[in-house]
Amino acid sequence: MRSDGMVGSRRLYPSPNPHVRLEEVVYWSDGLKVKGLLAEPIADGQYEGIIYLRGGIQHVGMVRPARMAQLASNGFVVFAPYYRGNRGGEGRDEFAGDDRLDAVNAVDVLKQQPKTIADRIHLMAFSRGGIMALWTAILREDITSMVTWAGVSDVVFTYHERVDLRRMMRRVIGGTPNNNPDAYRERTALFRINELDASVLIIHGKLDEHVSVEQARLLENALREHSKDYETWYFPEYTHYIPPVKNAEIVRELCDWMRRQGK
């Protein structure tokens, strides 16, 4: 029986780091074969796990091996779903519709890896991945912490602030927030923040024009309203993208933050 999170096949994937092993994994999610990238340190040991939730849609914002290797080299087993309909996976990318289950079921893929400490699973999300991470943390009870970096928290807000994405969102989601409000509302996790138990770290550049800092503020306000455990790292000088040296520094710091959570 093909159950959610079951691995169908895997193949070695070229790694940019000699100390990190990469594999492309095909797994089952909601009756579909979905692909993702797995990274783990080659050194023997047991490591905490990270589900990395990419931004963008389709080929835009695709999972980068360099980012995966970077996270794994900080001492984690990392799995990043491509989301359905991408890189030959079945189904259709729905921008936080039913494809949110691909993130939810990716947790089971990660927990099956022999080097993963199964009760120490974290989420790290970038941009569109933010809304995927929120849903994963809401729908699962086994997430230790969540990092949302320049993350989307409200799909309706995204529609209004990103004029360049409206055509895609009308096509993928169906209509607009005005003529199809339910389709947009059901994608917005802020209404169910009360169900989230993981510690949350919000990272955002205040000059971000792709996902405005207001999205971070919306999430922060919702977490505060429900007395959730959260922390914010706002950077007044940065946009959606942070220069490589500073980016690597933040990655090291957020990895240390993850390790401290729930202990």
RAKA-V739853 format. One record per run of one state. SS is the DSSP state (helix for helix, strand for strand, loop for the rest). FROM is the first residue (numbers start at 0). TO is the last residue. If there is no record, write none. Layout:
SS:FROM:TO  SS:FROM:TO
This chain:
loop:0:5  strand:6:12  loop:13:18  strand:19:28  loop:29:30  strand:31:40  loop:41:45  strand:46:52  loop:53:55  strand:56:56  loop:57:58  strand:59:59  loop:60:63  helix:64:72  loop:73:74  strand:75:80  loop:81:98  helix:99:110  loop:111:114  strand:115:125  loop:126:127  helix:128:138  loop:139:143  strand:144:148  loop:149:153  helix:154:160  loop:161:161  helix:162:173  loop:174:179  helix:180:184  loop:185:187  helix:188:194  loop:195:197  strand:198:204  loop:205:211  helix:212:224  loop:225:228  strand:229:234  loop:235:242  helix:243:259  loop:260:262
